Amino acid sequence: MSNDQWHDVVESREAQRRKKRQAVIETGVRLFNENGFEKTSLDDLAKSLGITKRTIYYYVQCKDEILAEALRQSIQALERIAWTVENDTCSAVDTIEVIIDAYARWIATDLGACLVLTRENMLTDEVRVELRATKQQLDRLIRKAVTEGIEAGEIRETCDPRLTSAAIFGALNWVPYWNRGSTPTPASDISDQFKRSFIQGLRR
Amino acid sequence: MSNDQWHDVVESREAQRRKKRQAVIETGVRLFNENGFEKTSLDDLAKSLGITKRTIYYYVQCKDEILAEALRQSIQALERIAWTVENDTCSAVDTIEVIIDAYARWIATDLGACLVLTRENMLTDEVRVELRATKQQLDRLIRKAVTEGIEAGEIRETCDPRLTSAAIFGALNWVPYWNRGSTPTPASDISDQFKRSFIQGLRR
């Protein structure tokens, strides 16, 4: 057994710490989504994780840090969706399908849901600007796809790119408001249904 | 000129008072929607109406009364939509069209938008219960129409009634979040586009 292999037997302390911090972030944001940021205390979080509040302070300084980190990760996930679409050479309809699928799967997670459930006035200016830019980027990609789809004869001419994008993101952003509780609808079911329904609504 | 006609020349004091009170409610709720309930003062409202704060007190006691009255009127409007649909004998697809059209036109008004822009914790228990019941009623009507439309062969069998309704109301409830500013998209355009897109997405 080489030196490298010996060290790989267990994860490094740093890797373990990262995973535990991520558990704090994800459980924190789940509680914020369920009960609201103001109504959630670090005591609630400690109880939910089965650890002491003192242990939490080893990973984060305060509630705000949890929310900020959750929003940062969530915006990055949307940026990755936009990046993937921009660097792909799909047809217009396929592009719209890819965005609906990826966005539905993300918004159905706790980190995804915090993007719509966090009140506007809880966002720092920096996060607000970044979130708006990322949403606008995805909105532009759908509009562009609709326009190109009409030109290519794939999409009906009566489809308004702006209103089509608004309907799609409205339906998707509304998911965290109704898909709660102990047995939420799987993201894949939501994605399949929304893709089918919106794409059939667009096709010539 | 008869006595009755003489009195009809000008509106009664009571009718004038009702109209002025309604102007206070509608302007108030517009400001709440634009700037948030907490950030809107009765001074802002007086300024916006070009009257004194003292005059406002002749019509309402406080900000809370404005919001409560706006929500009451808005819920009643949704109840009327549900009532109309329940007492009509349209086909499944026509029923869905009627709901999309009426809901789009209502949600695009200031009174309609306050239903989604007012934060949950601003609602009294009574209003919360009533609003939820009315929304559930409309949701049930769409689901029922989808189920019946599938049975009648009008709607594709792959349409899930629950997810179809969620997509429609998501798209509609999202309208107040993007359709702001000085030149909002007319409600009729939103309604036409959403009807076309959702109905084509449903049809066999």
Boltz contact constraints between the chains, C-beta under 6 A:
constraints:
  - contact:
      token1: [A, 160]
      token2: [B, 193]
      max_distance: 6.0
  - contact:
      token1: [A, 163]
      token2: [B, 193]
      max_distance: 6.0
  - contact:
      token1: [A, 166]
      token2: [B, 178]
      max_distance: 6.0
  - contact:
      token1: [A, 167]
      token2: [B, 171]
      max_distance: 6.0
  - contact:
      token1: [A, 167]
      token2: [B, 194]
      max_distance: 6.0
  - contact:
      token1: [A, 170]
      token2: [B, 170]
      max_distance: 6.0
  - contact:
      token1: [A, 170]
      token2: [B, 171]
      max_distance: 6.0
  - contact:
      token1: [A, 170]
      token2: [B, 174]
      max_distance: 6.0
  - contact:
      token1: [A, 171]
      token2: [B, 167]
      max_distance: 6.0
  - contact:
      token1: [A, 171]
      token2: [B, 170]
      max_distance: 6.0
  - contact:
      token1: [A, 171]
      token2: [B, 171]
      max_distance: 6.0
  - contact:
      token1: [A, 173]
      token2: [B, 174]
      max_distance: 6.0
  - contact:
      token1: [A, 174]
      token2: [B, 170]
      max_distance: 6.0
  - contact:
      token1: [A, 174]
      token2: [B, 173]
      max_distance: 6.0
  - contact:
      token1: [A, 178]
      token2: [B, 166]
      max_distance: 6.0
  - contact:
      token1: [A, 193]
      token2: [B, 160]
      max_distance: 6.0
  - contact:
      token1: [A, 193]
      token2: [B, 163]
      max_distance: 6.0
  - contact:
      token1: [A, 194]
      token2: [B, 167]
      max_distance: 6.0
  - contact:
      token1: [A, 197]
      token2: [B, 201]
      max_distance: 6.0
  - contact:
      token1: [A, 200]
      token2: [B, 201]
      max_distance: 6.0
  - contact:
      token1: [A, 201]
      token2: [B, 197]
      max_distance: 6.0
  - contact:
      token1: [A, 201]
      token2: [B, 200]
      max_distance: 6.0
  - contact:
      token1: [A, 201]
      token2: [B, 201]
      max_distance: 6.0
